[in-house]
Amino acid sequence: MKIHLYTESFKPYLSGVTVSVDTYARGLAALGHEVTVIAPWYPDFQDDDVYRVLRFPSLGTRLYPGFRLALPVKRGFGKWLRENKPDIIHSHSPYQLGFLARHIAKKMKIPFVYHFHTLFTDYLHFVPLPRFISRPVLIGIIKNFCRRCDLIITPTAIVQNILRQEYGVAQRIEALPTGVDDAAVQKADPQGIREKYGLTQDILLLMYCGRLSKEKNIEFLLKMFQKVSASVPAARLMIVAFGPLEAALKKLAADLKIADRVIFTGRVERARVYDYLKAGDLFVCASKTETQGLVISEAKACGKPAVAIDARGVSQMIENGVDGYLTPDDLAVFSQKVVDLLQAPAELRRLADGAERNAKKSFLNSAITKKLEILYNSLK
């Protein structure tokens, strides 16, 4: 099949959506499909992938430094599209490129798939309007966008239910998580990371990987670590992330007097993320806005259990007591659970085995992509 993936979030900008699109594209290409990703242009970035990438002119945004919004016009695109008519159009955003994708699908009579990655109502703090105004307007926009879709994909069943019950979407919805590249996990070099940061084998390393932004709730993790380090002196917290709150979070770490035990890595190449995840002992996540918590499945594939706040999408990524623990949104409870695990190496090893086992059962990219291919074929 010829498959066109439209996305506003793509390399070099790193996000869960970027990782998801790249993972799907690689998996579909490996199955022999002709894949093209349509994404915003970034200056000084050269694409080098096993699939084609077509870039649209774009503008930077103040909201997220480094993120660019595409302008849905490109000279010669109509001619190229007629010569490369796809069998499936799959949009990963409802923004400019998403509306363009939907228009093209309707005009050319091509099945249209929308991937609902983001619970947009959890980000209303970015909108300079009262919530009672912005929330129904936003839900109306998403509901209208979904109305013209042949298939909507969500990363978890919980998000599928939210789309049905809170957004009122009536179209066909299927839940499908993003897969993990097992080959990349197997090649990971954790020892190199521990040596780079001077982490001896007696150090117990907590890991977080993601963006340094408000919705990720990193302040909670720093306050948690202050409590944990008081009970477990050998503990360290590594924050594999970058983002607009980096300076403020480093100041908070200093104010909490834990700066000497917290490592901010800054931006890390996507290809090296598994090196970092494998170097840790326990993954921690305090975000309450995830639709799936993709990095949790990646941590599990690296044999790392997780402790996370029990919230929406994350709750389906952790099997409580088997590959990690879910806690209420309570700093003391979360901190104590982390302390208990760090002080119980046999329990930590048991959870690590469960994490790796469950990841292989549920998140191998080859199996996930095959399920996506079946969904595509059901639309013909």
The 8 nearest C-alpha neighbors of each residue, nearest first, counted from 0:
[[1, 32, 86, 2, 33, 85, 87, 31],
 [0, 2, 85, 33, 86, 34, 32, 87],
 [1, 3, 34, 87, 85, 0, 86, 88],
 [2, 4, 35, 88, 36, 34, 89, 85],
 [3, 5, 36, 89, 90, 37, 35, 88],
 [6, 4, 90, 37, 36, 91, 96, 38],
 [7, 5, 91, 38, 8, 92, 90, 37],
 [6, 8, 38, 92, 39, 68, 9, 96],
 [9, 7, 17, 6, 16, 12, 38, 10],
 [8, 10, 17, 12, 11, 7, 38, 6],
 [11, 9, 12, 13, 17, 8, 41, 46],
 [10, 12, 13, 9, 44, 41, 17, 65],
 [13, 11, 10, 9, 66, 65, 14, 8],
 [12, 14, 17, 11, 10, 9, 15, 18],
 [15, 13, 17, 16, 18, 12, 8, 209],
 [14, 16, 18, 17, 19, 293, 13, 294],
 [15, 17, 19, 14, 18, 20, 8, 116],
 [18, 16, 9, 14, 20, 8, 15, 19],
 [19, 17, 15, 21, 16, 20, 22, 14],
 [18, 20, 16, 22, 17, 21, 177, 15],
 [21, 19, 23, 17, 22, 18, 24, 16],
 [20, 22, 24, 18, 19, 23, 25, 17],
 [23, 21, 19, 25, 20, 24, 18, 26],
 [24, 22, 26, 20, 25, 21, 27, 19],
 [25, 23, 21, 27, 26, 22, 20, 28],
 [26, 24, 28, 22, 23, 27, 21, 29],
 [25, 27, 23, 29, 24, 28, 368, 22],
 [26, 28, 30, 24, 29, 25, 32, 23],
 [29, 27, 32, 25, 31, 30, 26, 24],
 [28, 30, 26, 31, 27, 25, 32, 24],
 [31, 29, 27, 28, 32, 26, 369, 368],
 [30, 32, 28, 29, 33, 27, 0, 34],
 [31, 33, 28, 0, 27, 30, 34, 1],
 [34, 32, 1, 0, 2, 28, 31, 35],
 [33, 35, 2, 50, 32, 3, 1, 28],
 [34, 36, 51, 3, 52, 50, 4, 2],
 [35, 37, 4, 52, 3, 5, 53, 38],
 [38, 36, 5, 53, 54, 52, 4, 6],
 [37, 39, 54, 6, 7, 55, 5, 36],
 [40, 38, 69, 55, 54, 57, 56, 7],
 [41, 39, 54, 55, 56, 57, 38, 42],
 [42, 40, 44, 43, 39, 11, 67, 57],
 [43, 41, 44, 40, 45, 57, 11, 39],
 [44, 42, 41, 45, 40, 11, 46, 10],
 [43, 45, 42, 41, 46, 11, 40, 10],
 [44, 46, 47, 43, 41, 42, 11, 10],
 [47, 45, 48, 44, 52, 10, 51, 11],
 [46, 48, 45, 49, 50, 51, 52, 44],
 [47, 49, 50, 46, 51, 52, 25, 21],
 [48, 50, 25, 51, 28, 47, 24, 29],
 [49, 51, 48, 34, 35, 28, 52, 24],
 [52, 50, 35, 36, 34, 53, 48, 49],
 [53, 51, 36, 35, 37, 54, 50, 46],
 [52, 54, 37, 36, 38, 51, 55, 35],
 [53, 55, 40, 38, 39, 37, 52, 56],
 [54, 56, 39, 40, 69, 73, 38, 57],
 [57, 55, 40, 70, 69, 39, 54, 73],
 [58, 56, 69, 70, 68, 39, 40, 67],
 [59, 57, 67, 68, 69, 60, 56, 70],
 [58, 60, 67, 66, 68, 57, 61, 65],
 [61, 59, 62, 67, 63, 66, 64, 58],
 [62, 60, 63, 64, 59, 66, 65, 67],
 [61, 63, 60, 64, 125, 66, 59, 243],
 [62, 64, 66, 61, 60, 65, 243, 242],
 [65, 63, 66, 61, 60, 62, 243, 59],
 [64, 66, 63, 12, 67, 59, 60, 11],
 [67, 65, 63, 64, 12, 59, 60, 68],
 [66, 68, 59, 58, 57, 60, 69, 65],
 [69, 67, 57, 58, 7, 39, 59, 70],
 [68, 70, 57, 39, 56, 55, 71, 58],
 [69, 71, 57, 56, 72, 55, 68, 95],
 [72, 70, 95, 96, 69, 99, 73, 55],
 [73, 71, 70, 74, 55, 56, 76, 69],
 [74, 72, 76, 55, 75, 71, 56, 70],
 [73, 75, 76, 72, 77, 78, 55, 79],
 [76, 74, 78, 77, 73, 79, 80, 72],
 [75, 77, 79, 78, 73, 74, 80, 72],
 [76, 78, 80, 79, 75, 81, 74, 73],
 [79, 77, 81, 80, 76, 75, 82, 83],
 [78, 80, 76, 82, 77, 81, 83, 75],
 [81, 79, 83, 77, 82, 78, 84, 76],
 [80, 82, 78, 84, 83, 79, 77, 76],
 [81, 83, 79, 80, 84, 78, 77, 85],
 [84, 82, 80, 81, 79, 85, 1, 78],
 [83, 85, 81, 80, 82, 86, 1, 107],
 [86, 84, 1, 87, 2, 83, 3, 88],
 [85, 87, 1, 0, 2, 109, 84, 88],
 [88, 86, 2, 85, 110, 109, 89, 3],
 [89, 87, 3, 111, 2, 112, 4, 110],
 [90, 88, 112, 4, 113, 111, 3, 5],
 [91, 89, 5, 113, 97, 92, 4, 6],
 [90, 92, 114, 6, 5, 113, 89, 115],
 [91, 93, 97, 94, 6, 90, 7, 114],
 [92, 94, 97, 98, 95, 144, 91, 96],
 [95, 93, 97, 92, 96, 98, 7, 68],
 [96, 94, 98, 97, 71, 99, 69, 70],
 [97, 95, 99, 98, 94, 100, 71, 5],
 [96, 98, 93, 100, 94, 92, 99, 95],
 [97, 99, 101, 95, 100, 96, 102, 94],
 [100, 98, 96, 102, 97, 101, 103, 95],
 [101, 99, 97, 103, 98, 102, 96, 104],
 [100, 102, 98, 104, 99, 103, 97, 105],
 [103, 101, 99, 105, 100, 104, 106, 98],
 [104, 102, 106, 100, 105, 101, 107, 99],
 [105, 103, 109, 101, 107, 102, 108, 106],
 [104, 106, 108, 102, 103, 107, 101, 109],
 [105, 107, 103, 104, 108, 102, 109, 101],
 [106, 108, 104, 109, 105, 103, 84, 102],
 [109, 107, 105, 104, 106, 110, 103, 111],
 [108, 110, 104, 107, 87, 111, 86, 105],
 [111, 109, 87, 149, 88, 378, 104, 112],
 [110, 112, 88, 149, 148, 104, 89, 109],
 [113, 111, 89, 150, 151, 148, 149, 90],
 [112, 114, 151, 90, 89, 91, 115, 152],
 [115, 113, 152, 91, 151, 116, 153, 90],
 [114, 116, 153, 117, 152, 113, 91, 151],
 [117, 115, 114, 290, 153, 16, 154, 118],
 [118, 116, 119, 115, 290, 289, 288, 121],
 [119, 117, 120, 121, 290, 288, 116, 122],
 [118, 120, 121, 122, 117, 123, 137, 138],
 [119, 121, 122, 123, 118, 134, 137, 138],
 [122, 120, 119, 118, 123, 288, 124, 214],
 [123, 121, 120, 124, 119, 125, 118, 214],
 [122, 124, 125, 126, 120, 121, 130, 133],
 [125, 123, 122, 126, 127, 121, 130, 128],
 [124, 126, 123, 122, 127, 62, 128, 121],
 [125, 127, 123, 124, 128, 133, 122, 129],
 [128, 126, 125, 129, 124, 123, 133, 130],
 [127, 129, 126, 133, 130, 132, 123, 131],
 [130, 128, 132, 131, 133, 127, 126, 134],
 [129, 131, 133, 132, 134, 128, 123, 124],
 [130, 132, 129, 134, 133, 135, 128, 136],
 [133, 131, 130, 129, 134, 135, 136, 128],
 [132, 134, 130, 136, 135, 131, 137, 128],
 [133, 135, 137, 136, 130, 132, 131, 138],
 [136, 134, 138, 137, 133, 139, 132, 131],
 [137, 135, 139, 133, 134, 138, 140, 132],
 [138, 136, 140, 134, 139, 135, 133, 141],
 [137, 139, 135, 141, 140, 136, 166, 142],
 [140, 138, 142, 136, 137, 141, 135, 143],
 [139, 141, 137, 143, 138, 142, 144, 136],
 [142, 140, 144, 138, 143, 139, 145, 137],
 [143, 141, 139, 145, 144, 140, 168, 138],
 [142, 144, 146, 140, 141, 145, 139, 147],
 [143, 145, 141, 142, 146, 147, 140, 93],
 [146, 144, 142, 148, 147, 143, 141, 168],
 [145, 147, 143, 144, 148, 142, 170, 168],
 [146, 148, 145, 144, 149, 143, 101, 111],
 [149, 147, 145, 150, 111, 146, 112, 113],
 [148, 150, 111, 112, 110, 147, 171, 151],
 [151, 149, 112, 171, 148, 172, 113, 152],
 [150, 152, 172, 113, 112, 114, 171, 173],
 [153, 151, 114, 173, 174, 172, 115, 113],
 [152, 154, 174, 115, 155, 159, 175, 114],
 [155, 153, 176, 175, 174, 291, 290, 152],
 [156, 154, 174, 157, 158, 153, 291, 176],
 [155, 157, 159, 158, 174, 160, 154, 153],
 [158, 156, 160, 159, 155, 312, 161, 311],
 [159, 157, 161, 160, 156, 155, 162, 153],
 [158, 160, 156, 162, 157, 161, 153, 155],
 [159, 161, 163, 157, 158, 162, 164, 156],
 [162, 160, 158, 164, 165, 163, 159, 157],
 [161, 163, 166, 159, 160, 165, 164, 168],
 [164, 162, 168, 167, 160, 161, 166, 165],
 [163, 165, 161, 167, 162, 166, 160, 168],
 [166, 164, 161, 167, 162, 163, 160, 168],
 [165, 167, 162, 168, 138, 163, 164, 142],
 [166, 168, 163, 164, 165, 169, 162, 142],
 [169, 167, 163, 166, 142, 170, 162, 145],
 [168, 170, 167, 163, 171, 146, 172, 145],
 [171, 169, 168, 172, 146, 150, 145, 148],
 [170, 172, 150, 151, 169, 173, 149, 148],
 [173, 171, 151, 152, 150, 170, 159, 174],
 [172, 174, 152, 153, 151, 175, 171, 159],
 [175, 173, 153, 155, 154, 156, 152, 159],
 [174, 176, 154, 153, 155, 173, 152, 177],
 [177, 175, 154, 155, 178, 174, 362, 367],
 [176, 178, 19, 175, 154, 179, 293, 367],
 [177, 179, 364, 362, 363, 367, 176, 180],
 [178, 180, 364, 363, 362, 181, 297, 177],
 [179, 181, 183, 182, 364, 184, 363, 178],
 [182, 180, 184, 183, 179, 185, 363, 364],
 [183, 181, 185, 184, 180, 186, 179, 187],
 [182, 184, 186, 181, 185, 180, 187, 273],
 [185, 183, 181, 187, 182, 186, 273, 301],
 [184, 186, 182, 183, 187, 181, 301, 188],
 [187, 185, 183, 184, 182, 188, 274, 273],
 [186, 188, 274, 184, 185, 273, 189, 183],
 [189, 187, 274, 190, 191, 186, 192, 277],
 [190, 188, 278, 274, 277, 192, 191, 275],
 [191, 189, 193, 192, 188, 194, 278, 274],
 [190, 192, 194, 189, 193, 188, 195, 274],
 [193, 191, 195, 189, 190, 194, 275, 278],
 [192, 194, 198, 190, 196, 195, 191, 197],
 [193, 195, 197, 191, 192, 196, 198, 190],
 [196, 194, 192, 193, 197, 191, 198, 190],
 [197, 195, 193, 194, 198, 192, 262, 191],
 [198, 196, 194, 195, 193, 199, 192, 202],
 [197, 199, 193, 196, 194, 202, 200, 195],
 [200, 198, 201, 202, 197, 193, 194, 203],
 [199, 201, 202, 198, 203, 193, 204, 190],
 [200, 202, 199, 203, 233, 198, 234, 204],
 [203, 201, 233, 200, 199, 234, 198, 204],
 [204, 202, 234, 233, 280, 235, 201, 205],
 [203, 205, 279, 235, 280, 234, 236, 202],
 [206, 204, 236, 281, 282, 279, 280, 235],
 [207, 205, 282, 237, 279, 236, 283, 281],
 [206, 208, 238, 283, 239, 282, 237, 284],
 [207, 209, 239, 240, 238, 206, 294, 210],
 [208, 210, 240, 239, 207, 211, 14, 241],
 [211, 209, 240, 242, 241, 212, 215, 208],
 [210, 212, 242, 241, 244, 245, 240, 243],
 [213, 211, 210, 244, 215, 214, 242, 243],
 [212, 214, 215, 216, 211, 244, 217, 218],
 [213, 215, 216, 212, 286, 288, 287, 122],
 [216, 214, 286, 213, 217, 212, 285, 211],
 [215, 217, 286, 214, 218, 219, 285, 213],
 [218, 216, 220, 219, 215, 221, 285, 211],
 [219, 217, 221, 220, 216, 222, 248, 251],
 [218, 220, 222, 217, 221, 216, 223, 285],
 [221, 219, 223, 217, 218, 222, 224, 285],
 [220, 222, 224, 218, 223, 219, 225, 217],
 [221, 223, 225, 219, 224, 220, 218, 226],
 [224, 222, 220, 334, 221, 226, 225, 219],
 [223, 225, 227, 221, 226, 222, 228, 220],
 [224, 226, 222, 223, 228, 227, 221, 257],
 [227, 225, 224, 229, 223, 228, 334, 222],
 [226, 228, 224, 230, 229, 225, 338, 231],
 [229, 227, 231, 232, 230, 225, 226, 234],
 [228, 230, 226, 227, 231, 232, 225, 224],
 [231, 229, 228, 227, 232, 226, 338, 234],
 [230, 232, 228, 233, 234, 229, 227, 338],
 [233, 231, 228, 234, 229, 230, 227, 235],
 [232, 234, 202, 231, 203, 235, 201, 228],
 [235, 233, 203, 232, 231, 228, 204, 202],
 [234, 236, 204, 260, 261, 205, 203, 237],
 [237, 235, 205, 261, 204, 206, 262, 238],
 [238, 236, 262, 206, 261, 205, 239, 263],
 [237, 239, 207, 263, 240, 262, 208, 206],
 [240, 238, 208, 264, 207, 237, 263, 265],
 [241, 239, 209, 210, 265, 208, 238, 266],
 [240, 242, 265, 266, 211, 210, 245, 243],
 [241, 243, 211, 210, 244, 245, 212, 240],
 [242, 244, 245, 212, 211, 241, 64, 63],
 [245, 243, 247, 211, 212, 242, 246, 248],
 [244, 246, 248, 247, 243, 242, 211, 249],
 [247, 245, 249, 248, 244, 250, 243, 251],
 [246, 248, 250, 244, 249, 245, 251, 243],
 [249, 247, 251, 245, 250, 246, 244, 252],
 [248, 250, 252, 246, 251, 247, 245, 253],
 [251, 249, 253, 247, 248, 252, 254, 246],
 [250, 252, 248, 254, 253, 249, 255, 247],
 [253, 251, 258, 249, 255, 250, 257, 254],
 [252, 254, 258, 256, 250, 251, 255, 257],
 [255, 253, 251, 256, 252, 250, 257, 258],
 [254, 256, 252, 253, 257, 251, 225, 222],
 [257, 255, 253, 254, 258, 252, 259, 225],
 [256, 258, 260, 252, 259, 255, 253, 261],
 [257, 259, 253, 252, 261, 260, 256, 249],
 [260, 258, 257, 261, 256, 262, 253, 252],
 [261, 259, 235, 257, 258, 236, 262, 234],
 [262, 260, 236, 258, 259, 237, 235, 257],
 [263, 261, 237, 238, 264, 236, 260, 258],
 [262, 264, 238, 265, 237, 239, 261, 240],
 [263, 265, 239, 262, 238, 240, 266, 267],
 [266, 264, 241, 240, 263, 267, 239, 238],
 [265, 267, 241, 240, 264, 268, 239, 242],
 [268, 266, 269, 265, 271, 272, 239, 264],
 [269, 267, 270, 271, 266, 272, 13, 11],
 [268, 270, 271, 272, 267, 13, 273, 18],
 [269, 271, 268, 272, 273, 183, 267, 274],
 [272, 270, 274, 269, 268, 273, 275, 267],
 [273, 271, 275, 274, 269, 270, 276, 268],
 [272, 274, 276, 275, 271, 187, 184, 277],
 [275, 273, 187, 189, 188, 271, 272, 277],
 [274, 276, 278, 272, 273, 277, 189, 192],
 [275, 277, 273, 278, 279, 274, 298, 272],
 [276, 278, 189, 301, 274, 279, 275, 273],
 [279, 277, 189, 275, 276, 193, 274, 192],
 [280, 278, 204, 277, 276, 206, 281, 205],
 [279, 281, 204, 205, 203, 303, 278, 282],
 [282, 280, 205, 304, 303, 305, 279, 206],
 [281, 283, 305, 206, 205, 207, 304, 306],
 [284, 282, 306, 305, 207, 307, 206, 281],
 [283, 285, 307, 286, 306, 207, 308, 282],
 [284, 286, 308, 307, 216, 287, 220, 219],
 [287, 285, 215, 216, 288, 284, 214, 289],
 [286, 288, 310, 289, 285, 308, 311, 215],
 [287, 289, 286, 121, 290, 214, 118, 311],
 [290, 288, 292, 291, 312, 287, 313, 286],
 [289, 291, 312, 117, 292, 158, 116, 154],
 [290, 292, 312, 313, 289, 293, 154, 155],
 [291, 293, 289, 313, 295, 294, 290, 312],
 [294, 292, 295, 296, 291, 297, 15, 177],
 [293, 295, 297, 296, 292, 298, 208, 209],
 [296, 294, 298, 297, 293, 292, 299, 316],
 [295, 297, 299, 294, 298, 293, 300, 358],
 [298, 296, 294, 300, 295, 299, 179, 301],
 [299, 297, 295, 301, 303, 300, 296, 276],
 [298, 300, 354, 302, 303, 296, 301, 355],
 [299, 301, 355, 358, 297, 302, 298, 296],
 [302, 300, 298, 299, 277, 303, 184, 297],
 [303, 301, 355, 299, 351, 300, 354, 352],
 [302, 304, 299, 351, 298, 301, 281, 280],
 [305, 303, 323, 351, 322, 354, 281, 350],
 [306, 304, 282, 323, 283, 281, 307, 324],
 [305, 307, 324, 283, 323, 325, 282, 284],
 [308, 306, 284, 325, 285, 283, 309, 326],
 [307, 309, 326, 285, 325, 328, 327, 310],
 [308, 310, 325, 314, 326, 327, 307, 313],
 [309, 311, 287, 314, 313, 308, 312, 288],
 [310, 312, 313, 314, 157, 290, 289, 309],
 [313, 311, 291, 290, 314, 289, 315, 157],
 [314, 312, 316, 291, 315, 292, 311, 310],
 [313, 315, 309, 312, 316, 311, 310, 317],
 [316, 314, 313, 317, 312, 155, 318, 291],
 [315, 317, 313, 314, 291, 296, 318, 295],
 [318, 316, 315, 319, 314, 323, 322, 324],
 [319, 317, 321, 322, 320, 323, 316, 324],
 [318, 320, 324, 321, 323, 317, 325, 322],
 [319, 321, 323, 324, 322, 318, 350, 325],
 [320, 322, 318, 319, 353, 350, 323, 354],
 [323, 321, 354, 350, 353, 304, 318, 320],
 [324, 322, 305, 304, 320, 306, 319, 321],
 [323, 325, 319, 306, 320, 305, 326, 307],
 [324, 326, 309, 307, 308, 306, 319, 327],
 [325, 327, 308, 309, 333, 307, 324, 328],
 [326, 328, 329, 308, 309, 325, 332, 333],
 [329, 327, 308, 326, 330, 309, 333, 332],
 [328, 330, 327, 332, 331, 333, 326, 308],
 [329, 331, 333, 332, 334, 223, 328, 219],
 [330, 332, 334, 333, 329, 335, 223, 226],
 [333, 331, 335, 329, 334, 330, 336, 326],
 [332, 334, 330, 336, 335, 331, 326, 329],
 [335, 333, 331, 337, 223, 336, 332, 227],
 [334, 336, 338, 332, 337, 333, 339, 331],
 [335, 337, 339, 333, 338, 334, 332, 340],
 [336, 338, 334, 340, 335, 339, 341, 333],
 [339, 337, 335, 341, 336, 340, 227, 342],
 [340, 338, 336, 342, 337, 341, 335, 343],
 [341, 339, 343, 337, 342, 338, 347, 336],
 [342, 340, 338, 343, 339, 337, 344, 203],
 [341, 343, 339, 340, 338, 344, 231, 337],
 [342, 344, 340, 346, 341, 345, 339, 347],
 [345, 343, 347, 346, 348, 342, 341, 340],
 [344, 346, 348, 347, 343, 349, 350, 340],
 [347, 345, 349, 348, 343, 344, 350, 340],
 [346, 348, 344, 350, 345, 349, 340, 351],
 [349, 347, 351, 345, 346, 350, 344, 352],
 [350, 348, 346, 352, 351, 347, 345, 353],
 [349, 351, 322, 353, 347, 352, 348, 321],
 [352, 350, 348, 302, 354, 303, 304, 353],
 [353, 351, 349, 355, 350, 354, 356, 348],
 [352, 354, 322, 350, 356, 351, 355, 321],
 [355, 353, 322, 299, 351, 357, 352, 356],
 [356, 354, 302, 300, 358, 299, 352, 353],
 [355, 357, 353, 359, 354, 358, 352, 360],
 [358, 356, 360, 354, 359, 355, 353, 361],
 [359, 357, 300, 362, 355, 361, 360, 356],
 [358, 360, 356, 357, 363, 361, 362, 355],
 [359, 361, 357, 358, 356, 362, 363, 355],
 [362, 360, 358, 359, 357, 363, 367, 178],
 [361, 363, 178, 358, 179, 359, 364, 360],
 [364, 362, 178, 179, 365, 366, 359, 361],
 [365, 363, 178, 179, 367, 366, 180, 368],
 [364, 366, 368, 363, 367, 369, 26, 178],
 [367, 365, 369, 364, 368, 363, 370, 362],
 [368, 366, 364, 370, 369, 365, 178, 363],
 [369, 367, 371, 370, 365, 366, 26, 364],
 [368, 370, 372, 366, 371, 367, 365, 373],
 [371, 369, 373, 367, 368, 372, 374, 366],
 [370, 372, 368, 374, 369, 373, 375, 367],
 [371, 373, 369, 375, 370, 374, 368, 376],
 [372, 374, 370, 376, 371, 375, 377, 369],
 [375, 373, 371, 377, 372, 376, 370, 378],
 [374, 376, 372, 373, 377, 378, 371, 87],
 [377, 375, 373, 378, 374, 379, 372, 371],
 [376, 378, 374, 375, 379, 373, 372, 150],
 [379, 377, 376, 375, 110, 374, 149, 150],
 [378, 376, 377, 375, 110, 86, 87, 109]]
